[in-house]
Amino acid sequence: MTQARTHVPGVGPEAPFADALRAAIANRGLALNRIQARLADQGLHVGVATLSTWQSGSRHPRAGSLAVVTALEDLLDLPAGWLAVRIPPAVEATTRPYAVVDNAPTLIRLLDEVRRDAHGRMRSITVVEELVIGADRSPSTKRVIQALVAVKEVDRQIVVHQGEPGSDPARIVPRGLAGCRTGRVARDPEAGAVLGELLLDRTLMIGDTTVVQYEIVDLNGIPSTHYYRFHEWAGTHHVLEIQFDRAALPVRVSEFRRHHTAGPDFLRRELMMTPDGRVHVVVPAVDRGVVGIDWEWD
């Protein structure tokens, strides 16, 4: 049996990051130089001065420091996301929903059909997804397991999916499998986009975590050459795997990352396929933007 954590300080969910960090450090009884050394043992290098500014509130961790914050939560015996959820969002991440994708206007319109105020109430901690490509070269099913933390009181998660050009969105079906059930679904016939809500099995308060499992079934049968997931907030641990049918294997497969779907790649590398037709990408802490895989059939 896993031992329950015993060092969570008596700090309310409304407390800012600096107050929470300061209370957690005091509660654990560790000096900053000791914390720095423990983080360095994990390959995470942050100065004592930086830790001091974080707990004083004069500075906040940036997106690139999310791995350090996650390690701090573990080091200080805190629940996952207990500190991270208190980091003020970056200014650029609050301009408008879905700002990292070029079909943002379509998604915003669909969001308005479902529930606009549900957007942005949770942050993804970990997402593990598998896309299955059939013998007809089309994406048949996407299965997702996602760990989330609430940054506001919330009872639903919003998910989106973009079909292949020419797709009928009525033939794209999101399904809640565990920890949630399917709610309202909005579709755009021209764009082939689908936006749906997953109704959680309980209302989450700030700092609460949940794990949901869902799938998206695509019955269009239109061949595909790429897949990506966009991240509006940095720091998520993202695992993406694609399973190709052995009767239809691509000749080349590559990972790509972009800050915006319409922008250039800032990372591209070729991927090796396993004998059973699988490729994967693991990103311990994503940047804000897009993580994807594309492939060539001939």
Secondary structure, 3 states (H helix, E strand, C coil): CCCCCCCCCCCCCCCCHHHHHHHHHHHHCCCHHHHHHHHHHCCCCCCHHHHHHHHHCCCCCCHHHHHHHHHHHHHCCCCCCCCHHHCCCCHHHHCCCCCCCCCHHHHHHHHHHHCHHHCCCEEEEEEEEEEEECCCCCEEEEEEEEEEEECCCEEEEEEEEECCCCCCHHHEEEEEEECEEEEEEEEECCCCEEEEEEEEEEEECCCCEEEEEEEEEECCCCCCCEEEEEECCCCCEEEEEEEECCCCCCCEEEEEEECCCCCCEEEEEECCCCCCCEEEEEECCCCCEEEEEEEECC
